[in-house]
Amino acid sequence: MSSEEKVRLEGGQPEQQDKLLDAKKAAKNLNSSIDGKNLEGRLTTALLFAVIAVTIGGSFQFGYHIGNVNAPGGLITTWYQESYYNLHGKNLTYEDAELQWSISVGIFAVGGMAGGLLSGWLADKMGRKGALLFNNLFAFIAAAFLSLAKRSDVFYFITVGRLVIGFCCGLSSGLVPMYLTEVSPINLRGTLGSVHQLMVTISILFAQILGLRQLLGNDDWWPVIFAFTIVPAIFQLVTLPLCPESPKYNLIVKANIDQAERDLKKLRGKPDVSQELDIIKDEAAAAQNQPKTGILDMFGPTLRWPMTIAIMMMLSQQFSGINAAMFYSTTIFKRAGLTGDWPIYATIAMGAINVAQTVVSLWLVDHPKFGRRSLHLTGLIGMLISSLLIVISMILANPDKDGVPERQWASYLSILFVLTFVISFATGPGSIPWFFVSEIFPSSARGSANSIAVMANWTANFIVGVSFLPINNLLGQYTFLVFVSLLAFFIFFTYKFVPETKGKTVDEINRELSRNRT
């Protein structure tokens, strides 16, 4: 056999390499011999346990630290003033304290950008499971800074803690969807990939409820909100070691075919996984004919186009205006005549609707009549229509300088349209971009692709977070027109260029990508 035909995987043993050589020979006739039905699987106990372990320890942290700063924000800002005086012997105005708190909140996204960029490298270096376990170290460090800040009377600790937990969440936002996609059978890939976003929405809602004044959102107990961070971290440290590593990682990166086969049998709950294992072997053999893929290689001639699509999918999620809608909802609810704690309760209700629709999307994403592309398009179109209606209803409401609407019924309509906006987001754009990236790249490039895509997501998140208030102050009730124009562009791009990935192998998806490009 010629040297060109030899397959060498980093870290592989000679006998394992021989097995891969045999796999490469068999792979030539693979596409014609495999029955797609045999690649389908069910939700086994081992698979469900793995999904719960990775999402509670990873996705939950992500959503929890988005939602846990809202309710106690005013209390923490006031404490910032006290802490500043005790540290420096000078008074800090409430406006400056608000600025300091805004920095603490916003630096979460900066940490997320760094974590997202490193997620692929760490996934390939330590394994998907190993990287997730290691990531809990940052959760414990962040919990220490965040929960002990008040006791030590050093408000800077909150900013440090938010930066560290942002890094932790950036890593998990790349690692969790990658693991879920790689351990899922082809017919459940979309459903299980969407569990990441479902857990994010659940944890946002959980954090909002925990932050109610009657629970932990008060002067005495708000540090406990941050201390709760260690609970999902401990849960993952206990449960994840009992779960299999990604079979694709073990076979393609580590060249450990025997371990990959054992893990695949455990995940699928059946003794014969030969056809699915052959698909992975074929992918491994193909990967060895290509040079090792780094971050810069993702923008080379071969991978530039799928990388562009992956980035655009992530940008369509964040630049859709969902974070602005979440922020603006309280103001809209107040303008509609809700007083006291009712705007907060209405925001919690909105979070509950987001969770409910995300559950529906889990069923839709792998339904025979729907696909990733159609659901993403439907969600974007629904958000565009809702954005237009929000603008129209707010113009009709015409609130005075005290926020009292001229037409009360129009304010109530604006609440309805905010809810339809959230429902549209949860239908597709909320969950699909997270696992879509892992579906369109081979395992050899998946780590680097996820790193870039997740960083793009966090960067867009940061841009929306820092620019929304200035834009809103400038445009007022016309602010959502900015998102209307962005949504129109993303609808066109998705319709024209984004392929359908449901039930398809990477090779099939790449062929469609080539056709769409031309």
BAMI-27859 format. One record per residue (C-alpha): residue number from 1; chain; x, y, z. Coordinates in Angstrom, 2 decimals, m for minus. Example, Ala and Ser with C-alpha at 12.3 -4.5 7.8 and 13.67 -1.06 7.14 Angstrom:
<atoms>
ATOM   num   chaine        c1        c2        c3
ATOM     1        A     12.30     m4.50      7.80
ATOM     2        A     13.67     m1.06      7.14
</atoms>
This chain:
<atoms>
ATOM   num   chaine        c1        c2        c3
ATOM     1        A      0.00      0.00      0.00
ATOM     2        A      1.39      3.43     m0.92
ATOM     3        A      2.23      6.01      1.71
ATOM     4        A     m0.48      8.27      0.35
ATOM     5        A     m3.06      5.68      1.31
ATOM     6        A     m1.91      5.30      4.89
ATOM     7        A     m4.17      6.92      7.46
ATOM     8        A     m2.43      8.44     10.43
ATOM     9        A     m4.48      9.95     13.23
ATOM    10        A     m2.82     11.96     15.94
ATOM    11        A     m2.50      9.90     19.09
ATOM    12        A     m3.56      6.68     17.33
ATOM    13        A     m1.99      3.26     17.94
ATOM    14        A     m0.74      1.11     15.00
ATOM    15        A     m3.50     m1.46     15.34
ATOM    16        A     m6.10      1.31     15.43
ATOM    17        A     m4.59      2.85     12.30
ATOM    18        A     m4.85     m0.52     10.55
ATOM    19        A     m8.54     m0.62     11.41
ATOM    20        A     m8.98      2.80      9.87
ATOM    21        A     m7.18      1.66      6.71
ATOM    22        A     m9.75     m1.11      6.40
ATOM    23        A    m12.49      1.43      7.05
ATOM    24        A    m11.19      3.61      4.23
ATOM    25        A    m11.43      0.72      1.78
ATOM    26        A    m14.96     m0.08      2.89
ATOM    27        A    m15.97      3.56      2.71
ATOM    28        A    m15.75      3.64     m1.09
ATOM    29        A    m19.09      1.87     m1.45
ATOM    30        A    m20.58      3.24      1.76
ATOM    31        A    m23.16      5.62      0.34
ATOM    32        A    m24.78      2.91     m1.77
ATOM    33        A    m24.86      0.23      0.94
ATOM    34        A    m26.20      2.12      3.96
ATOM    35        A    m29.88      2.13      4.78
ATOM    36        A    m30.82      5.52      6.24
ATOM    37        A    m33.34      3.89      8.57
ATOM    38        A    m30.50      2.06     10.34
ATOM    39        A    m28.90      5.40     11.21
ATOM    40        A    m31.99      6.54     13.07
ATOM    41        A    m32.05      6.12     16.83
ATOM    42        A    m34.19      6.66     19.88
ATOM    43        A    m33.85      8.64     23.08
ATOM    44        A    m32.17      6.03     25.27
ATOM    45        A    m31.59      6.42     29.01
ATOM    46        A    m27.85      6.92     28.46
ATOM    47        A    m28.44      9.58     25.81
ATOM    48        A    m31.02     11.43     27.91
ATOM    49        A    m28.71     11.34     30.94
ATOM    50        A    m25.87     12.79     28.85
ATOM    51        A    m28.11     15.59     27.50
ATOM    52        A    m29.21     16.52     31.03
ATOM    53        A    m25.65     16.44     32.39
ATOM    54        A    m24.15     18.72     29.74
ATOM    55        A    m27.03     21.22     29.52
ATOM    56        A    m27.62     21.73     33.26
ATOM    57        A    m23.92     22.25     33.88
ATOM    58        A    m23.34     24.32     30.73
ATOM    59        A    m26.42     25.82     29.07
ATOM    60        A    m28.06     26.55     32.43
ATOM    61        A    m25.12     28.70     33.52
ATOM    62        A    m25.35     30.67     30.28
ATOM    63        A    m29.00     31.61     30.67
ATOM    64        A    m28.85     32.00     34.44
ATOM    65        A    m26.21     34.71     34.26
ATOM    66        A    m28.16     36.56     31.57
ATOM    67        A    m31.27     36.66     33.76
ATOM    68        A    m29.93     36.97     37.31
ATOM    69        A    m28.76     40.60     37.03
ATOM    70        A    m32.14     42.14     36.16
ATOM    71        A    m34.15     42.09     39.38
ATOM    72        A    m31.39     42.95     41.93
ATOM    73        A    m29.76     45.56     39.67
ATOM    74        A    m31.10     48.56     41.61
ATOM    75        A    m30.06     47.09     44.97
ATOM    76        A    m26.56     46.30     43.73
ATOM    77        A    m26.17     49.79     42.25
ATOM    78        A    m26.98     51.34     45.65
ATOM    79        A    m24.49     49.00     47.33
ATOM    80        A    m21.87     50.07     44.76
ATOM    81        A    m22.18     53.60     46.20
ATOM    82        A    m21.64     52.33     49.75
ATOM    83        A    m18.72     50.11     48.77
ATOM    84        A    m17.06     52.92     46.80
ATOM    85        A    m17.26     55.24     49.80
ATOM    86        A    m15.82     52.60     52.14
ATOM    87        A    m12.97     51.87     49.72
ATOM    88        A    m12.08     55.41     48.64
ATOM    89        A    m13.59     57.70     51.26
ATOM    90        A    m15.46     59.60     48.53
ATOM    91        A    m19.06     59.65     47.42
ATOM    92        A    m20.10     58.08     44.12
ATOM    93        A    m23.16     59.57     42.43
ATOM    94        A    m25.99     57.20     41.55
ATOM    95        A    m25.40     57.91     37.85
ATOM    96        A    m21.73     56.91     38.16
ATOM    97        A    m22.73     53.84     40.17
ATOM    98        A    m25.12     52.91     37.36
ATOM    99        A    m22.24     53.23     34.90
ATOM   100        A    m20.09     50.94     37.06
ATOM   101        A    m22.95     48.42     37.23
ATOM   102        A    m23.42     48.62     33.45
ATOM   103        A    m19.74     47.79     33.00
ATOM   104        A    m20.15     44.81     35.33
ATOM   105        A    m23.14     43.58     33.36
ATOM   106        A    m21.64     44.21     29.92
ATOM   107        A    m18.25     42.64     30.63
ATOM   108        A    m20.05     39.29     30.70
ATOM   109        A    m20.15     39.41     26.89
ATOM   110        A    m16.43     40.27     26.70
ATOM   111        A    m15.65     37.12     28.67
ATOM   112        A    m18.04     35.22     26.42
ATOM   113        A    m16.17     36.34     23.29
ATOM   114        A    m12.88     35.03     24.69
ATOM   115        A    m14.42     31.77     25.87
ATOM   116        A    m16.22     31.24     22.58
ATOM   117        A    m13.01     31.72     20.61
ATOM   118        A    m11.18     29.11     22.70
ATOM   119        A    m14.03     26.59     22.84
ATOM   120        A    m13.06     24.68     19.69
ATOM   121        A     m9.37     24.48     20.59
ATOM   122        A    m10.21     23.20     24.07
ATOM   123        A    m12.74     20.70     22.66
ATOM   124        A    m10.08     19.17     20.43
ATOM   125        A     m7.37     19.31     23.10
ATOM   126        A     m9.30     17.85     26.07
ATOM   127        A    m12.30     16.26     24.40
ATOM   128        A    m15.86     17.56     24.46
ATOM   129        A    m16.58     15.99     27.86
ATOM   130        A    m13.16     16.79     29.32
ATOM   131        A    m13.43     20.45     28.32
ATOM   132        A    m16.89     20.73     29.87
ATOM   133        A    m15.64     19.24     33.14
ATOM   134        A    m12.64     21.60     33.17
ATOM   135        A    m14.91     24.56     32.49
ATOM   136        A    m16.53     24.16     35.92
ATOM   137        A    m13.32     25.49     37.46
ATOM   138        A    m14.20     28.92     36.08
ATOM   139        A    m17.75     28.62     37.46
ATOM   140        A    m16.35     28.10     40.99
ATOM   141        A    m13.90     31.00     40.63
ATOM   142        A    m16.67     33.30     39.38
ATOM   143        A    m19.05     32.20     42.16
ATOM   144        A    m16.41     33.06     44.77
ATOM   145        A    m15.89     36.59     43.41
ATOM   146        A    m19.61     37.27     42.88
ATOM   147        A    m21.00     35.88     46.13
ATOM   148        A    m18.25     37.19     48.44
ATOM   149        A    m18.17     40.71     47.00
ATOM   150        A    m20.66     42.14     49.49
ATOM   151        A    m19.12     40.36     52.48
ATOM   152        A    m15.68     41.73     51.56
ATOM   153        A    m17.26     45.09     50.62
ATOM   154        A    m15.32     45.26     47.32
ATOM   155        A    m17.67     46.03     44.45
ATOM   156        A    m14.90     45.44     41.88
ATOM   157        A    m15.23     41.72     42.64
ATOM   158        A    m18.60     41.72     40.87
ATOM   159        A    m16.97     42.93     37.65
ATOM   160        A    m14.20     40.33     37.91
ATOM   161        A    m16.75     37.60     38.62
ATOM   162        A    m18.91     38.60     35.65
ATOM   163        A    m15.86     38.52     33.36
ATOM   164        A    m14.90     35.02     34.56
ATOM   165        A    m18.44     33.62     34.36
ATOM   166        A    m18.74     35.16     30.89
ATOM   167        A    m15.64     33.22     29.85
ATOM   168        A    m17.18     30.07     31.35
ATOM   169        A    m20.45     30.62     29.47
ATOM   170        A    m18.61     31.41     26.24
ATOM   171        A    m16.84     28.06     26.46
ATOM   172        A    m20.06     26.17     27.23
ATOM   173        A    m21.97     27.89     24.42
ATOM   174        A    m19.49     26.33     21.99
ATOM   175        A    m18.94     23.00     23.76
ATOM   176        A    m22.52     22.01     24.61
ATOM   177        A    m24.06     22.26     21.09
ATOM   178        A    m21.01     20.48     19.66
ATOM   179        A    m21.35     17.57     22.10
ATOM   180        A    m25.11     17.32     21.65
ATOM   181        A    m24.82     17.24     17.86
ATOM   182        A    m22.11     14.58     17.91
ATOM   183        A    m23.82     12.16     20.32
ATOM   184        A    m27.29     12.44     18.73
ATOM   185        A    m28.65     10.00     16.13
ATOM   186        A    m29.33     11.66     12.79
ATOM   187        A    m33.13     11.77     13.28
ATOM   188        A    m32.84     13.48     16.71
ATOM   189        A    m29.95     15.81     15.91
ATOM   190        A    m32.14     18.92     15.68
ATOM   191        A    m34.30     18.10     18.70
ATOM   192        A    m31.40     17.36     21.02
ATOM   193        A    m29.33     20.21     19.60
ATOM   194        A    m32.18     22.56     20.51
ATOM   195        A    m32.10     21.47     24.16
ATOM   196        A    m29.19     23.89     24.64
ATOM   197        A    m31.44     26.87     23.86
ATOM   198        A    m34.33     25.36     25.84
ATOM   199        A    m32.14     25.15     28.95
ATOM   200        A    m30.98     28.74     28.36
ATOM   201        A    m34.60     29.98     28.32
ATOM   202        A    m35.52     27.88     31.38
ATOM   203        A    m32.58     29.25     33.36
ATOM   204        A    m33.35     32.86     32.36
ATOM   205        A    m36.90     32.36     33.66
ATOM   206        A    m35.61     30.62     36.80
ATOM   207        A    m33.22     33.50     37.52
ATOM   208        A    m35.98     36.08     37.03
ATOM   209        A    m38.23     34.25     39.50
ATOM   210        A    m35.39     33.82     42.00
ATOM   211        A    m34.78     37.57     41.79
ATOM   212        A    m38.27     38.51     42.98
ATOM   213        A    m38.23     40.70     46.07
ATOM   214        A    m40.16     38.07     48.03
ATOM   215        A    m37.43     35.47     47.35
ATOM   216        A    m33.77     36.50     46.93
ATOM   217        A    m34.09     39.90     45.23
ATOM   218        A    m33.64     41.93     48.42
ATOM   219        A    m30.81     43.59     50.37
ATOM   220        A    m30.11     40.59     52.57
ATOM   221        A    m30.17     37.75     50.06
ATOM   222        A    m29.04     38.99     46.64
ATOM   223        A    m25.48     37.55     47.06
ATOM   224        A    m27.12     34.09     47.27
ATOM   225        A    m28.37     34.57     43.70
ATOM   226        A    m24.74     34.56     42.56
ATOM   227        A    m23.70     31.80     44.98
ATOM   228        A    m26.27     29.50     43.33
ATOM   229        A    m23.79     29.24     40.43
ATOM   230        A    m22.04     26.35     42.18
ATOM   231        A    m25.18     24.15     42.19
ATOM   232        A    m25.25     23.34     38.42
ATOM   233        A    m21.43     23.12     38.47
ATOM   234        A    m21.49     20.47     41.21
ATOM   235        A    m24.30     18.64     39.40
ATOM   236        A    m22.20     18.40     36.24
ATOM   237        A    m19.07     17.31     38.08
ATOM   238        A    m21.06     14.43     39.60
ATOM   239        A    m23.02     13.35     36.50
ATOM   240        A    m20.85     14.05     33.45
ATOM   241        A    m18.07     11.54     34.30
ATOM   242        A    m20.75      8.84     34.01
ATOM   243        A    m21.54      9.87     30.41
ATOM   244        A    m19.77      8.71     27.24
ATOM   245        A    m17.37     10.96     25.37
ATOM   246        A    m18.38     11.94     21.86
ATOM   247        A    m17.77      8.86     19.65
ATOM   248        A    m16.70     11.16     16.82
ATOM   249        A    m14.02     12.74     19.02
ATOM   250        A    m12.72      9.36     20.16
ATOM   251        A    m12.54      8.00     16.62
ATOM   252        A    m11.56     11.00     14.52
ATOM   253        A     m9.33     12.96     16.90
ATOM   254        A     m8.00     10.21     19.21
ATOM   255        A     m8.21      7.29     16.72
ATOM   256        A     m9.68      5.10     19.46
ATOM   257        A    m12.12      2.99     17.45
ATOM   258        A    m12.84      0.47     20.21
ATOM   259        A    m13.81      3.17     22.71
ATOM   260        A    m15.90      4.96     20.08
ATOM   261        A    m17.78      1.74     19.35
ATOM   262        A    m18.42      1.07     23.06
ATOM   263        A    m19.70      4.62     23.60
ATOM   264        A    m21.89      4.45     20.50
ATOM   265        A    m23.46      1.18     21.65
ATOM   266        A    m24.17      2.70     25.06
ATOM   267        A    m25.73      5.84     23.57
ATOM   268        A    m27.87      3.94     21.04
ATOM   269        A    m28.84      1.11     23.40
ATOM   270        A    m28.25     m1.59     20.77
ATOM   271        A    m25.47     m4.11     20.08
ATOM   272        A    m25.04     m3.36     16.36
ATOM   273        A    m23.90      0.17     15.48
ATOM   274        A    m21.74     m0.86     12.54
ATOM   275        A    m23.38      1.33      9.91
ATOM   276        A    m23.23      4.52     11.98
ATOM   277        A    m19.65      3.65     12.97
ATOM   278        A    m18.80      3.24      9.27
ATOM   279        A    m20.10      6.76      8.60
ATOM   280        A    m17.76      8.12     11.29
ATOM   281        A    m14.86      6.03      9.95
ATOM   282        A    m15.51      7.45      6.50
ATOM   283        A    m15.41     10.95      7.95
ATOM   284        A    m12.17     10.10      9.76
ATOM   285        A    m10.59      8.75      6.59
ATOM   286        A    m11.61     11.84      4.65
ATOM   287        A    m10.23     14.09      7.38
ATOM   288        A     m6.78     12.55      7.04
ATOM   289        A     m6.55     13.61      3.40
ATOM   290        A     m6.78     17.23      4.53
ATOM   291        A     m4.25     19.27      6.53
ATOM   292        A     m5.04     20.08     10.13
ATOM   293        A     m7.60     22.89     10.23
ATOM   294        A     m6.83     25.98     12.29
ATOM   295        A     m8.72     29.23     12.84
ATOM   296        A     m7.15     30.98      9.83
ATOM   297        A     m7.79     27.95      7.60
ATOM   298        A    m11.53     28.45      8.06
ATOM   299        A    m11.30     31.40      5.67
ATOM   300        A     m9.44     29.47      2.96
ATOM   301        A    m11.05     28.63     m0.42
ATOM   302        A    m12.65     25.36      0.75
ATOM   303        A    m14.21     26.41      4.04
ATOM   304        A    m14.79     30.14      3.54
ATOM   305        A    m18.34     29.79      2.26
ATOM   306        A    m19.72     27.44      4.95
ATOM   307        A    m17.93     29.60      7.55
ATOM   308        A    m19.67     32.67      6.14
ATOM   309        A    m23.05     30.94      6.42
ATOM   310        A    m22.30     29.86     10.00
ATOM   311        A    m21.40     33.42     11.00
ATOM   312        A    m24.48     34.84      9.28
ATOM   313        A    m26.71     32.37     11.15
ATOM   314        A    m25.23     33.52     14.46
ATOM   315        A    m25.56     37.20     13.53
ATOM   316        A    m29.18     36.69     12.49
ATOM   317        A    m29.91     35.45     16.00
ATOM   318        A    m28.38     38.40     17.87
ATOM   319        A    m29.09     41.22     15.39
ATOM   320        A    m32.75     40.16     15.21
ATOM   321        A    m33.36     42.45     18.20
ATOM   322        A    m34.32     39.79     20.72
ATOM   323        A    m32.15     41.21     23.50
ATOM   324        A    m33.51     44.68     22.81
ATOM   325        A    m37.06     43.31     23.02
ATOM   326        A    m36.27     41.68     26.34
ATOM   327        A    m34.84     44.93     27.64
ATOM   328        A    m37.60     47.13     26.22
ATOM   329        A    m40.45     44.91     27.39
ATOM   330        A    m40.57     46.43     30.89
ATOM   331        A    m40.93     49.92     29.44
ATOM   332        A    m43.67     48.76     27.08
ATOM   333        A    m45.53     47.06     29.92
ATOM   334        A    m45.32     50.23     32.03
ATOM   335        A    m46.61     52.34     29.15
ATOM   336        A    m49.52     49.94     28.84
ATOM   337        A    m50.64     50.97     32.30
ATOM   338        A    m49.10     48.20     34.41
ATOM   339        A    m47.95     49.52     37.79
ATOM   340        A    m46.08     48.25     40.84
ATOM   341        A    m44.54     44.80     40.37
ATOM   342        A    m46.83     43.95     37.45
ATOM   343        A    m44.30     44.91     34.74
ATOM   344        A    m41.87     42.44     36.37
ATOM   345        A    m44.54     39.75     36.48
ATOM   346        A    m45.35     40.44     32.82
ATOM   347        A    m41.66     40.07     31.93
ATOM   348        A    m41.60     36.72     33.76
ATOM   349        A    m44.72     35.69     31.83
ATOM   350        A    m42.90     36.61     28.62
ATOM   351        A    m40.01     34.39     29.71
ATOM   352        A    m42.46     31.55     30.33
ATOM   353        A    m43.89     31.95     26.82
ATOM   354        A    m40.33     31.85     25.45
ATOM   355        A    m39.75     28.53     27.26
ATOM   356        A    m43.07     27.10     26.05
ATOM   357        A    m42.44     27.98     22.40
ATOM   358        A    m38.89     26.62     22.60
ATOM   359        A    m40.39     23.30     23.75
ATOM   360        A    m42.67     23.41     20.69
ATOM   361        A    m39.65     24.09     18.44
ATOM   362        A    m37.96     20.94     19.79
ATOM   363        A    m40.82     18.96     18.29
ATOM   364        A    m40.92     20.98     15.06
ATOM   365        A    m37.21     20.92     14.21
ATOM   366        A    m37.11     17.20     13.39
ATOM   367        A    m40.73     16.89     12.23
ATOM   368        A    m41.04     15.42      8.70
ATOM   369        A    m42.91     18.50      7.44
ATOM   370        A    m40.40     21.05      8.71
ATOM   371        A    m36.67     21.69      8.51
ATOM   372        A    m33.93     23.91      9.96
ATOM   373        A    m34.10     26.34      7.05
ATOM   374        A    m37.91     26.65      6.95
ATOM   375        A    m38.22     27.17     10.72
ATOM   376        A    m35.43     29.74     10.77
ATOM   377        A    m37.06     31.61      7.89
ATOM   378        A    m40.49     31.44      9.54
ATOM   379        A    m39.08     32.83     12.78
ATOM   380        A    m37.25     35.69     11.06
ATOM   381        A    m40.33     36.65      9.04
ATOM   382        A    m42.48     36.55     12.17
ATOM   383        A    m40.00     38.79     13.98
ATOM   384        A    m39.94     41.28     11.09
ATOM   385        A    m43.75     41.53     11.02
ATOM   386        A    m43.89     41.81     14.83
ATOM   387        A    m41.22     44.55     14.81
ATOM   388        A    m43.21     46.60     12.31
ATOM   389        A    m46.37     46.17     14.38
ATOM   390        A    m44.52     47.16     17.58
ATOM   391        A    m43.42     50.41     15.92
ATOM   392        A    m46.93     51.13     14.58
ATOM   393        A    m48.64     50.40     17.90
ATOM   394        A    m46.18     52.59     19.82
ATOM   395        A    m46.70     55.45     17.37
ATOM   396        A    m50.47     55.11     17.82
ATOM   397        A    m50.10     54.95     21.60
ATOM   398        A    m48.26     58.30     21.49
ATOM   399        A    m47.24     58.48     25.18
ATOM   400        A    m46.72     61.91     26.75
ATOM   401        A    m43.59     62.97     28.61
ATOM   402        A    m44.78     61.12     31.71
ATOM   403        A    m45.26     57.91     29.75
ATOM   404        A    m49.08     58.04     29.78
ATOM   405        A    m50.37     56.74     26.41
ATOM   406        A    m52.86     58.76     24.38
ATOM   407        A    m54.48     55.53     23.13
ATOM   408        A    m54.44     52.83     25.80
ATOM   409        A    m55.61     50.11     23.42
ATOM   410        A    m52.55     50.66     21.23
ATOM   411        A    m50.29     50.08     24.24
ATOM   412        A    m52.01     46.79     24.94
ATOM   413        A    m51.43     45.83     21.30
ATOM   414        A    m47.73     46.60     21.70
ATOM   415        A    m47.60     44.03     24.53
ATOM   416        A    m49.21     41.46     22.25
ATOM   417        A    m46.71     42.16     19.46
ATOM   418        A    m43.74     41.86     21.84
ATOM   419        A    m45.06     38.41     22.76
ATOM   420        A    m45.42     37.39     19.09
ATOM   421        A    m41.87     38.68     18.55
ATOM   422        A    m40.59     36.36     21.30
ATOM   423        A    m42.65     33.42     20.01
ATOM   424        A    m41.22     33.91     16.51
ATOM   425        A    m37.68     34.00     17.90
ATOM   426        A    m38.21     30.76     19.82
ATOM   427        A    m39.61     29.04     16.72
ATOM   428        A    m36.26     28.88     14.96
ATOM   429        A    m33.67     31.67     15.34
ATOM   430        A    m33.33     31.01     19.07
ATOM   431        A    m32.08     27.44     18.87
ATOM   432        A    m31.12     26.49     15.31
ATOM   433        A    m27.92     28.57     14.87
ATOM   434        A    m26.30     26.90     17.90
ATOM   435        A    m26.28     23.38     16.46
ATOM   436        A    m26.43     24.31     12.76
ATOM   437        A    m22.69     25.10     12.77
ATOM   438        A    m21.80     21.57     13.88
ATOM   439        A    m23.99     20.10     11.13
ATOM   440        A    m22.30     21.77      8.16
ATOM   441        A    m18.64     21.11      9.04
ATOM   442        A    m16.66     17.87      9.18
ATOM   443        A    m15.21     16.91     12.57
ATOM   444        A    m11.72     18.04     11.50
ATOM   445        A    m12.97     21.62     11.14
ATOM   446        A    m15.85     21.58     13.65
ATOM   447        A    m13.85     22.88     16.61
ATOM   448        A    m12.42     25.89     14.77
ATOM   449        A    m15.76     26.61     13.07
ATOM   450        A    m17.59     26.62     16.40
ATOM   451        A    m14.95     28.90     17.93
ATOM   452        A    m15.39     31.53     15.23
ATOM   453        A    m19.19     31.25     15.08
ATOM   454        A    m19.65     31.43     18.85
ATOM   455        A    m17.31     34.42     19.08
ATOM   456        A    m19.34     36.13     16.33
ATOM   457        A    m22.50     35.47     18.37
ATOM   458        A    m21.04     36.94     21.55
ATOM   459        A    m19.58     39.92     19.67
ATOM   460        A    m22.99     40.70     18.18
ATOM   461        A    m24.51     40.27     21.64
ATOM   462        A    m22.04     42.84     23.00
ATOM   463        A    m22.69     45.30     20.14
ATOM   464        A    m26.46     45.19     20.70
ATOM   465        A    m25.99     45.54     24.45
ATOM   466        A    m23.83     48.68     24.29
ATOM   467        A    m25.58     50.35     21.35
ATOM   468        A    m29.25     49.81     22.14
ATOM   469        A    m29.67     52.58     24.73
ATOM   470        A    m27.99     55.30     22.59
ATOM   471        A    m30.03     54.22     19.54
ATOM   472        A    m33.21     54.11     21.58
ATOM   473        A    m32.53     57.59     22.99
ATOM   474        A    m32.00     58.85     19.44
ATOM   475        A    m34.87     57.10     17.62
ATOM   476        A    m37.35     56.44     20.45
ATOM   477        A    m40.40     54.54     19.24
ATOM   478        A    m38.80     54.04     15.80
ATOM   479        A    m35.90     51.98     17.22
ATOM   480        A    m37.26     48.65     16.03
ATOM   481        A    m37.08     49.85     12.41
ATOM   482        A    m33.32     49.23     12.67
ATOM   483        A    m34.04     45.58     13.39
ATOM   484        A    m36.63     45.47     10.61
ATOM   485        A    m33.95     46.32      8.06
ATOM   486        A    m31.52     43.79      9.54
ATOM   487        A    m34.18     41.08      9.61
ATOM   488        A    m35.05     41.76      5.96
ATOM   489        A    m31.42     41.20      5.00
ATOM   490        A    m31.14     37.95      7.02
ATOM   491        A    m34.40     36.65      5.50
ATOM   492        A    m32.99     37.21      2.00
ATOM   493        A    m29.67     35.58      2.88
ATOM   494        A    m31.30     32.53      4.49
ATOM   495        A    m33.70     32.04      1.59
ATOM   496        A    m30.97     32.40     m1.01
ATOM   497        A    m27.97     30.63      0.50
ATOM   498        A    m28.67     28.59      3.66
ATOM   499        A    m29.05     24.84      2.95
ATOM   500        A    m31.40     22.39      4.63
ATOM   501        A    m29.39     20.08      6.93
ATOM   502        A    m32.05     17.85      8.49
ATOM   503        A    m31.26     14.16      8.06
ATOM   504        A    m28.22     14.81      5.85
ATOM   505        A    m24.57     13.87      6.15
ATOM   506        A    m21.80     16.47      5.96
ATOM   507        A    m20.99     15.40      2.36
ATOM   508        A    m24.60     15.87      1.26
ATOM   509        A    m24.76     19.28      2.93
ATOM   510        A    m21.51     20.42      1.29
ATOM   511        A    m22.80     19.41     m2.14
ATOM   512        A    m25.90     21.53     m1.57
ATOM   513        A    m23.73     24.41     m0.34
ATOM   514        A    m21.81     24.29     m3.61
ATOM   515        A    m25.03     24.38     m5.65
ATOM   516        A    m26.47     27.27     m3.61
ATOM   517        A    m23.31     29.29     m4.02
ATOM   518        A    m23.46     29.05     m7.78
</atoms>
